[in-house]
Amino acid sequence: MNDRLVTLLADVFGLRREEIVPHLTKDDVGSWDSLKQMDLVVSLEREFNVELEIADIITMTSVEKINRVLKAKGVTIEA
């Protein structure tokens, strides 16, 4: 997984880097509420120079889905 993405997610949600795994979902993270979702969006847009649409934002409910959205935007995500 992209090291920049792992660092960003850990920072936004206050998690340790090793806790950021593809199957991690919004339901697994107590701090992942609507405000943190918007913090996530702004952070992703800045870090990866992308523009996220409402449909993207709604879709991003897990690390795996965030990866998919970023890939669709042309961001290279290492395996």
Biopython code that builds the backbone (N, CA, C, O; Angstrom):
import numpy as np
from Bio.PDB.StructureBuilder import StructureBuilder

atoms = [
    (1, "MET", "N", (0.848, -1.186, 0.000)),
    (1, "MET", "CA", (0.000, 0.000, 0.000)),
    (1, "MET", "C", (0.890, 1.245, 0.000)),
    (1, "MET", "O", (2.008, 1.226, 0.517)),
    (2, "ASN", "N", (0.391, 2.290, -0.569)),
    (2, "ASN", "CA", (1.119, 3.548, -0.690)),
    (2, "ASN", "C", (1.493, 4.081, 0.690)),
    (2, "ASN", "O", (0.633, 4.284, 1.546)),
    (3, "ASP", "N", (2.791, 4.304, 0.890)),
    (3, "ASP", "CA", (3.294, 4.763, 2.188)),
    (3, "ASP", "C", (2.704, 6.129, 2.562)),
    (3, "ASP", "O", (2.392, 6.376, 3.727)),
    (4, "ARG", "N", (2.556, 7.006, 1.573)),
    (4, "ARG", "CA", (1.968, 8.329, 1.830)),
    (4, "ARG", "C", (0.522, 8.185, 2.308)),
    (4, "ARG", "O", (0.078, 8.916, 3.194)),
    (5, "LEU", "N", (-0.212, 7.230, 1.710)),
    (5, "LEU", "CA", (-1.603, 7.023, 2.113)),
    (5, "LEU", "C", (-1.679, 6.478, 3.530)),
    (5, "LEU", "O", (-2.512, 6.925, 4.319)),
    (6, "VAL", "N", (-0.833, 5.532, 3.860)),
    (6, "VAL", "CA", (-0.829, 4.957, 5.212)),
    (6, "VAL", "C", (-0.549, 6.051, 6.239)),
    (6, "VAL", "O", (-1.234, 6.140, 7.258)),
    (7, "THR", "N", (0.443, 6.870, 5.976)),
    (7, "THR", "CA", (0.786, 7.958, 6.895)),
    (7, "THR", "C", (-0.376, 8.933, 7.034)),
    (7, "THR", "O", (-0.710, 9.352, 8.142)),
    (8, "LEU", "N", (-0.990, 9.293, 5.915)),
    (8, "LEU", "CA", (-2.118, 10.221, 5.933)),
    (8, "LEU", "C", (-3.279, 9.655, 6.763)),
    (8, "LEU", "O", (-3.831, 10.350, 7.615)),
    (9, "LEU", "N", (-3.640, 8.407, 6.512)),
    (9, "LEU", "CA", (-4.756, 7.789, 7.246)),
    (9, "LEU", "C", (-4.452, 7.681, 8.737)),
    (9, "LEU", "O", (-5.326, 7.926, 9.569)),
    (10, "ALA", "N", (-3.229, 7.319, 9.074)),
    (10, "ALA", "CA", (-2.842, 7.228, 10.484)),
    (10, "ALA", "C", (-2.963, 8.596, 11.152)),
    (10, "ALA", "O", (-3.448, 8.705, 12.278)),
    (11, "ASP", "N", (-2.521, 9.633, 10.450)),
    (11, "ASP", "CA", (-2.599, 10.992, 11.007)),
    (11, "ASP", "C", (-4.041, 11.464, 11.160)),
    (11, "ASP", "O", (-4.413, 11.999, 12.205)),
    (12, "VAL", "N", (-4.846, 11.269, 10.133)),
    (12, "VAL", "CA", (-6.236, 11.741, 10.168)),
    (12, "VAL", "C", (-7.023, 11.054, 11.284)),
    (12, "VAL", "O", (-7.767, 11.704, 12.017)),
    (13, "PHE", "N", (-6.856, 9.748, 11.407)),
    (13, "PHE", "CA", (-7.671, 8.987, 12.357)),
    (13, "PHE", "C", (-6.998, 8.716, 13.698)),
    (13, "PHE", "O", (-7.601, 8.102, 14.578)),
    (14, "GLY", "N", (-5.763, 9.164, 13.865)),
    (14, "GLY", "CA", (-5.074, 8.962, 15.137)),
    (14, "GLY", "C", (-4.766, 7.507, 15.410)),
    (14, "GLY", "O", (-4.876, 7.044, 16.546)),
    (15, "LEU", "N", (-4.377, 6.778, 14.364)),
    (15, "LEU", "CA", (-4.056, 5.358, 14.485)),
    (15, "LEU", "C", (-2.561, 5.145, 14.274)),
    (15, "LEU", "O", (-1.859, 6.028, 13.782)),
    (16, "ARG", "N", (-2.088, 3.963, 14.655)),
    (16, "ARG", "CA", (-0.712, 3.580, 14.365)),
    (16, "ARG", "C", (-0.651, 3.094, 12.916)),
    (16, "ARG", "O", (-1.628, 2.552, 12.400)),
    (17, "ARG", "N", (0.477, 3.285, 12.271)),
    (17, "ARG", "CA", (0.619, 2.887, 10.864)),
    (17, "ARG", "C", (0.279, 1.414, 10.645)),
    (17, "ARG", "O", (-0.322, 1.064, 9.629)),
    (18, "GLU", "N", (0.653, 0.559, 11.576)),
    (18, "GLU", "CA", (0.388, -0.879, 11.406)),
    (18, "GLU", "C", (-1.102, -1.223, 11.499)),
    (18, "GLU", "O", (-1.511, -2.318, 11.112)),
    (19, "GLU", "N", (-1.902, -0.303, 12.007)),
    (19, "GLU", "CA", (-3.355, -0.521, 12.062)),
    (19, "GLU", "C", (-4.040, -0.233, 10.728)),
    (19, "GLU", "O", (-5.200, -0.599, 10.536)),
    (20, "ILE", "N", (-3.339, 0.415, 9.816)),
    (20, "ILE", "CA", (-3.914, 0.770, 8.526)),
    (20, "ILE", "C", (-3.750, -0.415, 7.582)),
    (20, "ILE", "O", (-2.679, -0.630, 7.013)),
    (21, "VAL", "N", (-4.813, -1.169, 7.426)),
    (21, "VAL", "CA", (-4.835, -2.357, 6.564)),
    (21, "VAL", "C", (-6.020, -2.228, 5.610)),
    (21, "VAL", "O", (-6.981, -1.524, 5.919)),
    (22, "PRO", "N", (-5.968, -2.903, 4.447)),
    (22, "PRO", "CA", (-7.029, -2.741, 3.451)),
    (22, "PRO", "C", (-8.440, -3.015, 3.965)),
    (22, "PRO", "O", (-9.384, -2.347, 3.543)),
    (23, "HIS", "N", (-8.600, -3.974, 4.857)),
    (23, "HIS", "CA", (-9.948, -4.327, 5.321)),
    (23, "HIS", "C", (-10.463, -3.415, 6.447)),
    (23, "HIS", "O", (-11.573, -3.620, 6.936)),
    (24, "LEU", "N", (-9.681, -2.423, 6.859)),
    (24, "LEU", "CA", (-10.123, -1.484, 7.893)),
    (24, "LEU", "C", (-11.288, -0.651, 7.356)),
    (24, "LEU", "O", (-11.184, -0.056, 6.283)),
    (25, "THR", "N", (-12.389, -0.608, 8.094)),
    (25, "THR", "CA", (-13.569, 0.135, 7.648)),
    (25, "THR", "C", (-13.919, 1.258, 8.617)),
    (25, "THR", "O", (-13.384, 1.354, 9.721)),
    (26, "LYS", "N", (-14.816, 2.081, 8.170)),
    (26, "LYS", "CA", (-15.315, 3.191, 8.990)),
    (26, "LYS", "C", (-15.860, 2.679, 10.331)),
    (26, "LYS", "O", (-15.692, 3.326, 11.364)),
    (27, "ASP", "N", (-16.506, 1.524, 10.299)),
    (27, "ASP", "CA", (-17.082, 0.950, 11.518)),
    (27, "ASP", "C", (-16.021, 0.496, 12.522)),
    (27, "ASP", "O", (-16.308, 0.363, 13.712)),
    (28, "ASP", "N", (-14.803, 0.259, 12.047)),
    (28, "ASP", "CA", (-13.708, -0.197, 12.907)),
    (28, "ASP", "C", (-12.997, 0.946, 13.625)),
    (28, "ASP", "O", (-12.250, 0.716, 14.576)),
    (29, "VAL", "N", (-13.231, 2.175, 13.170)),
    (29, "VAL", "CA", (-12.493, 3.334, 13.674)),
    (29, "VAL", "C", (-13.464, 4.277, 14.380)),
    (29, "VAL", "O", (-14.287, 4.932, 13.739)),
    (30, "GLY", "N", (-13.359, 4.337, 15.703)),
    (30, "GLY", "CA", (-14.277, 5.159, 16.493)),
    (30, "GLY", "C", (-14.257, 6.631, 16.130)),
    (30, "GLY", "O", (-15.274, 7.314, 16.250)),
    (31, "SER", "N", (-13.103, 7.132, 15.684)),
    (31, "SER", "CA", (-12.996, 8.556, 15.367)),
    (31, "SER", "C", (-13.443, 8.898, 13.947)),
    (31, "SER", "O", (-13.453, 10.069, 13.570)),
    (32, "TRP", "N", (-13.813, 7.890, 13.157)),
    (32, "TRP", "CA", (-14.178, 8.121, 11.750)),
    (32, "TRP", "C", (-15.640, 8.537, 11.658)),
    (32, "TRP", "O", (-16.515, 7.734, 11.334)),
    (33, "ASP", "N", (-15.881, 9.809, 11.948)),
    (33, "ASP", "CA", (-17.242, 10.355, 11.858)),
    (33, "ASP", "C", (-17.304, 11.293, 10.656)),
    (33, "ASP", "O", (-16.369, 11.336, 9.857)),
    (34, "SER", "N", (-18.394, 12.040, 10.521)),
    (34, "SER", "CA", (-18.571, 12.904, 9.347)),
    (34, "SER", "C", (-17.519, 14.011, 9.285)),
    (34, "SER", "O", (-17.084, 14.385, 8.196)),
    (35, "LEU", "N", (-17.110, 14.533, 10.424)),
    (35, "LEU", "CA", (-16.070, 15.568, 10.417)),
    (35, "LEU", "C", (-14.723, 15.001, 9.986)),
    (35, "LEU", "O", (-13.988, 15.632, 9.226)),
    (36, "LYS", "N", (-14.407, 13.807, 10.478)),
    (36, "LYS", "CA", (-13.155, 13.163, 10.082)),
    (36, "LYS", "C", (-13.196, 12.770, 8.606)),
    (36, "LYS", "O", (-12.161, 12.772, 7.939)),
    (37, "GLN", "N", (-14.370, 12.437, 8.092)),
    (37, "GLN", "CA", (-14.504, 12.111, 6.670)),
    (37, "GLN", "C", (-14.116, 13.326, 5.826)),
    (37, "GLN", "O", (-13.427, 13.190, 4.815)),
    (38, "MET", "N", (-14.560, 14.512, 6.246)),
    (38, "MET", "CA", (-14.218, 15.721, 5.507)),
    (38, "MET", "C", (-12.732, 16.060, 5.664)),
    (38, "MET", "O", (-12.100, 16.533, 4.719)),
    (39, "ASP", "N", (-12.181, 15.820, 6.845)),
    (39, "ASP", "CA", (-10.739, 15.989, 7.060)),
    (39, "ASP", "C", (-9.976, 15.047, 6.129)),
    (39, "ASP", "O", (-8.971, 15.430, 5.532)),
    (40, "LEU", "N", (-10.462, 13.819, 6.013)),
    (40, "LEU", "CA", (-9.868, 12.833, 5.116)),
    (40, "LEU", "C", (-9.894, 13.337, 3.677)),
    (40, "LEU", "O", (-8.885, 13.270, 2.974)),
    (41, "VAL", "N", (-11.039, 13.836, 3.243)),
    (41, "VAL", "CA", (-11.194, 14.318, 1.873)),
    (41, "VAL", "C", (-10.201, 15.442, 1.570)),
    (41, "VAL", "O", (-9.497, 15.403, 0.561)),
    (42, "VAL", "N", (-10.153, 16.426, 2.438)),
    (42, "VAL", "CA", (-9.244, 17.557, 2.234)),
    (42, "VAL", "C", (-7.790, 17.072, 2.222)),
    (42, "VAL", "O", (-6.993, 17.508, 1.391)),
    (43, "SER", "N", (-7.458, 16.189, 3.127)),
    (43, "SER", "CA", (-6.089, 15.664, 3.206)),
    (43, "SER", "C", (-5.719, 14.877, 1.951)),
    (43, "SER", "O", (-4.616, 15.032, 1.426)),
    (44, "LEU", "N", (-6.628, 14.037, 1.469)),
    (44, "LEU", "CA", (-6.367, 13.267, 0.255)),
    (44, "LEU", "C", (-6.203, 14.178, -0.953)),
    (44, "LEU", "O", (-5.302, 13.982, -1.769)),
    (45, "GLU", "N", (-7.071, 15.169, -1.063)),
    (45, "GLU", "CA", (-7.001, 16.091, -2.197)),
    (45, "GLU", "C", (-5.671, 16.835, -2.210)),
    (45, "GLU", "O", (-5.066, 17.010, -3.268)),
    (46, "ARG", "N", (-5.221, 17.267, -1.056)),
    (46, "ARG", "CA", (-3.941, 17.988, -0.969)),
    (46, "ARG", "C", (-2.758, 17.075, -1.239)),
    (46, "ARG", "O", (-1.869, 17.414, -2.019)),
    (47, "GLU", "N", (-2.748, 15.924, -0.598)),
    (47, "GLU", "CA", (-1.604, 15.014, -0.687)),
    (47, "GLU", "C", (-1.418, 14.445, -2.094)),
    (47, "GLU", "O", (-0.293, 14.330, -2.580)),
    (48, "PHE", "N", (-2.529, 14.091, -2.746)),
    (48, "PHE", "CA", (-2.447, 13.404, -4.031)),
    (48, "PHE", "C", (-2.864, 14.275, -5.216)),
    (48, "PHE", "O", (-2.940, 13.795, -6.347)),
    (49, "ASN", "N", (-3.133, 15.553, -4.953)),
    (49, "ASN", "CA", (-3.499, 16.497, -6.005)),
    (49, "ASN", "C", (-4.648, 15.966, -6.870)),
    (49, "ASN", "O", (-4.559, 15.929, -8.097)),
    (50, "VAL", "N", (-5.722, 15.558, -6.199)),
    (50, "VAL", "CA", (-6.923, 15.066, -6.873)),
    (50, "VAL", "C", (-8.120, 15.883, -6.412)),
    (50, "VAL", "O", (-8.072, 16.564, -5.388)),
    (51, "GLU", "N", (-9.187, 15.802, -7.182)),
    (51, "GLU", "CA", (-10.445, 16.424, -6.785)),
    (51, "GLU", "C", (-11.468, 15.314, -6.595)),
    (51, "GLU", "O", (-11.774, 14.576, -7.532)),
    (52, "LEU", "N", (-11.990, 15.199, -5.393)),
    (52, "LEU", "CA", (-12.948, 14.146, -5.086)),
    (52, "LEU", "C", (-14.372, 14.670, -5.235)),
    (52, "LEU", "O", (-14.709, 15.760, -4.772)),
    (53, "GLU", "N", (-15.184, 13.871, -5.888)),
    (53, "GLU", "CA", (-16.590, 14.199, -6.093)),
    (53, "GLU", "C", (-17.419, 13.632, -4.935)),
    (53, "GLU", "O", (-16.934, 12.811, -4.156)),
    (54, "ILE", "N", (-18.649, 14.074, -4.835)),
    (54, "ILE", "CA", (-19.549, 13.582, -3.773)),
    (54, "ILE", "C", (-19.651, 12.061, -3.812)),
    (54, "ILE", "O", (-19.605, 11.413, -2.766)),
    (55, "ALA", "N", (-19.789, 11.484, -5.001)),
    (55, "ALA", "CA", (-19.887, 10.022, -5.122)),
    (55, "ALA", "C", (-18.630, 9.346, -4.579)),
    (55, "ALA", "O", (-18.721, 8.292, -3.948)),
    (56, "ASP", "N", (-17.461, 9.935, -4.815)),
    (56, "ASP", "CA", (-16.208, 9.385, -4.280)),
    (56, "ASP", "C", (-16.218, 9.416, -2.758)),
    (56, "ASP", "O", (-15.861, 8.442, -2.095)),
    (57, "ILE", "N", (-16.634, 10.551, -2.223)),
    (57, "ILE", "CA", (-16.634, 10.753, -0.772)),
    (57, "ILE", "C", (-17.555, 9.748, -0.084)),
    (57, "ILE", "O", (-17.213, 9.185, 0.955)),
    (58, "ILE", "N", (-18.716, 9.534, -0.673)),
    (58, "ILE", "CA", (-19.684, 8.578, -0.114)),
    (58, "ILE", "C", (-19.141, 7.157, -0.189)),
    (58, "ILE", "O", (-19.378, 6.350, 0.709)),
    (59, "THR", "N", (-18.417, 6.854, -1.251)),
    (59, "THR", "CA", (-17.861, 5.512, -1.460)),
    (59, "THR", "C", (-16.765, 5.161, -0.464)),
    (59, "THR", "O", (-16.598, 3.993, -0.114)),
    (60, "MET", "N", (-16.019, 6.155, -0.007)),
    (60, "MET", "CA", (-14.827, 5.908, 0.802)),
    (60, "MET", "C", (-15.177, 5.544, 2.251)),
    (60, "MET", "O", (-15.128, 6.384, 3.149)),
    (61, "THR", "N", (-15.530, 4.273, 2.448)),
    (61, "THR", "CA", (-15.891, 3.800, 3.784)),
    (61, "THR", "C", (-14.925, 2.732, 4.306)),
    (61, "THR", "O", (-15.148, 2.148, 5.367)),
    (62, "SER", "N", (-13.859, 2.485, 3.558)),
    (62, "SER", "CA", (-12.823, 1.548, 4.005)),
    (62, "SER", "C", (-11.513, 1.930, 3.321)),
    (62, "SER", "O", (-11.504, 2.686, 2.350)),
    (63, "VAL", "N", (-10.427, 1.405, 3.832)),
    (63, "VAL", "CA", (-9.127, 1.669, 3.227)),
    (63, "VAL", "C", (-9.108, 1.120, 1.805)),
    (63, "VAL", "O", (-8.588, 1.772, 0.899)),
    (64, "GLU", "N", (-9.664, -0.059, 1.600)),
    (64, "GLU", "CA", (-9.717, -0.657, 0.272)),
    (64, "GLU", "C", (-10.487, 0.238, -0.710)),
    (64, "GLU", "O", (-10.058, 0.418, -1.849)),
    (65, "LYS", "N", (-11.609, 0.791, -0.278)),
    (65, "LYS", "CA", (-12.397, 1.658, -1.151)),
    (65, "LYS", "C", (-11.698, 2.990, -1.406)),
    (65, "LYS", "O", (-11.826, 3.558, -2.490)),
    (66, "ILE", "N", (-10.968, 3.486, -0.428)),
    (66, "ILE", "CA", (-10.170, 4.701, -0.633)),
    (66, "ILE", "C", (-9.117, 4.418, -1.705)),
    (66, "ILE", "O", (-8.892, 5.243, -2.590)),
    (67, "ASN", "N", (-8.473, 3.254, -1.626)),
    (67, "ASN", "CA", (-7.496, 2.853, -2.643)),
    (67, "ASN", "C", (-8.125, 2.844, -4.029)),
    (67, "ASN", "O", (-7.541, 3.361, -4.982)),
    (68, "ARG", "N", (-9.312, 2.261, -4.144)),
    (68, "ARG", "CA", (-10.001, 2.181, -5.444)),
    (68, "ARG", "C", (-10.299, 3.565, -6.005)),
    (68, "ARG", "O", (-10.085, 3.822, -7.189)),
    (69, "VAL", "N", (-10.793, 4.449, -5.150)),
    (69, "VAL", "CA", (-11.113, 5.814, -5.593)),
    (69, "VAL", "C", (-9.849, 6.513, -6.076)),
    (69, "VAL", "O", (-9.858, 7.153, -7.127)),
    (70, "LEU", "N", (-8.768, 6.396, -5.320)),
    (70, "LEU", "CA", (-7.516, 7.043, -5.715)),
    (70, "LEU", "C", (-6.978, 6.460, -7.013)),
    (70, "LEU", "O", (-6.508, 7.208, -7.870)),
    (71, "LYS", "N", (-7.036, 5.144, -7.178)),
    (71, "LYS", "CA", (-6.597, 4.520, -8.427)),
    (71, "LYS", "C", (-7.406, 5.050, -9.602)),
    (71, "LYS", "O", (-6.853, 5.332, -10.665)),
    (72, "ALA", "N", (-8.721, 5.187, -9.411)),
    (72, "ALA", "CA", (-9.588, 5.705, -10.467)),
    (72, "ALA", "C", (-9.231, 7.144, -10.833)),
    (72, "ALA", "O", (-9.504, 7.595, -11.945)),
    (73, "LYS", "N", (-8.624, 7.854, -9.895)),
    (73, "LYS", "CA", (-8.197, 9.240, -10.124)),
    (73, "LYS", "C", (-6.774, 9.320, -10.689)),
    (73, "LYS", "O", (-6.247, 10.410, -10.910)),
    (74, "GLY", "N", (-6.156, 8.144, -10.921)),
    (74, "GLY", "CA", (-4.830, 8.118, -11.514)),
    (74, "GLY", "C", (-3.677, 8.075, -10.527)),
    (74, "GLY", "O", (-2.520, 8.216, -10.921)),
    (75, "VAL", "N", (-3.979, 7.882, -9.250)),
    (75, "VAL", "CA", (-2.931, 7.801, -8.233)),
    (75, "VAL", "C", (-2.368, 6.381, -8.218)),
    (75, "VAL", "O", (-3.120, 5.407, -8.195)),
    (76, "THR", "N", (-1.050, 6.272, -8.233)),
    (76, "THR", "CA", (-0.400, 4.959, -8.193)),
    (76, "THR", "C", (-0.360, 4.463, -6.758)),
    (76, "THR", "O", (0.214, 5.103, -5.878)),
    (77, "ILE", "N", (-0.982, 3.311, -6.537)),
    (77, "ILE", "CA", (-1.018, 2.697, -5.205)),
    (77, "ILE", "C", (-0.245, 1.380, -5.303)),
    (77, "ILE", "O", (-0.665, 0.462, -6.008)),
    (78, "GLU", "N", (0.875, 1.290, -4.601)),
    (78, "GLU", "CA", (1.649, 0.057, -4.599)),
    (78, "GLU", "C", (0.897, -1.036, -3.870)),
    (78, "GLU", "O", (0.090, -0.757, -2.983)),
    (79, "ALA", "N", (1.158, -2.270, -4.237)),
    (79, "ALA", "CA", (0.522, -3.412, -3.568)),
    (79, "ALA", "C", (1.143, -3.663, -2.223)),
    (79, "ALA", "O", (0.734, -4.586, -1.518)),
]
sb = StructureBuilder()
sb.init_structure("model")
sb.init_model(0)
sb.init_chain("A")
sb.init_seg("    ")
for serial, (resi, resn, name, xyz) in enumerate(atoms, 1):
    if name == "N":
        sb.init_residue(resn, " ", resi, " ")
    sb.init_atom(name, np.array(xyz, "f"), 0.0, 1.0, " ", f" {name:<3s}", serial, name[0])
structure = sb.get_structure()
